[in-house]
Amino acid sequence: MSSSPILDCVDWPSLIAALASCPAWRGLGGLRLALASAVLAAPAAIARSVALRAPQLAQRESLSVLVIGAESVDAVDGGRWYQAIAPMLDAACSVRVVLLGASLEPDFSSAALALAPAAPAQQACGRLAEYLDAHPQAAFDIAVLFQPGFQKYREWLRGADFAHLLAAGSLLIGSSNAQDEYQMERWVLECHGYRASEQAHDNPFYLELGDAQSSIRWGSALWQIETAPAPGFIVNRTGLAALDTLTRMVMHSMRVVGEPAPACGAAMELTAGPGQRKTLIHLFDRRFVDSKDGLLLHLAADGSLQPLGKLPAVELAAYPGGSARDIERAIWAADIKARYLLDGYAAAKNAPIETALARSMFDQMRERAAKLFR
């Protein structure tokens, strides 16, 4: 793998310093670290994906990039900062970018606009299907989706738009806020017949949009959609419904318990007494099932295990052990919570309903993101 700043640098200060050593990018050295990181986050995610998955693209005379679902963070200053892709790759190529999004904010600007490269991106307000219908000959070396949220926006996967891009030879890449978030994206993609990366690459050039209670790392997991569905593929609606249950149970935990439940479906050992250890499967919110006899248990605040009933043997036998993916175990745990444990939760007084809570969290994250650019 050839050397380049996007691979050689290990954090934002080193990457920004490497870019600022070039005369055309010297102004970056005078920006606040948070501001410089914010305007460079989207091009850095693309450059790192290219370096890791398709380094041959950096040898071309020009690169064409389509940003699908562009909004604000990925469209700041008219997309001028995407010109940083070439120096991040230590490449001499020109970069042409199209920002495409139904919620595109063309006037979203940063405090660094005066230092931005002169060449803006082309902007198109609309959906991918509409764009491809209007530009049937359009071809892109790279098509990227930043935090697409396929579970909510499944209409992106119902048509043949991504298949069209793949058939045309585009490197179709994406980013997520975390590895486990990517596994949810991958689940939805697979339910629609797409094949995606088994694992996302960690990206050190992310934006921290979390707060004291949570970590939200914009662009921290980089992945690729590799192949389109086979002809005649039937969407796995059972799998999609199971993922919906997982999301609903996580939001319920945040609403009632006050925090997301960690390690849902993970097997672990707990001390049951002097010299005694029990192998239990964590379901949700300190609620477990004994992997041997199916006893449902609640780990109380005093450390004692309180009985909650017994899980039928057929349910315990369906536990995805062995080489199963973490998300498979989490989906199994969510189904058990929904059908066997939910009625045992105390109602949370004055707690927001799940949809309102999700909207509030999203709005707060957008506000934190906007502040980075000021």
Summary of the structure (lengths in Angstrom):
residues: 374
radius of gyration: 23.1
end to end distance: 36.7
largest distance: 71.6
contacts: 1152
relative contact order: 0.10
helix: 43%
strand: 20%
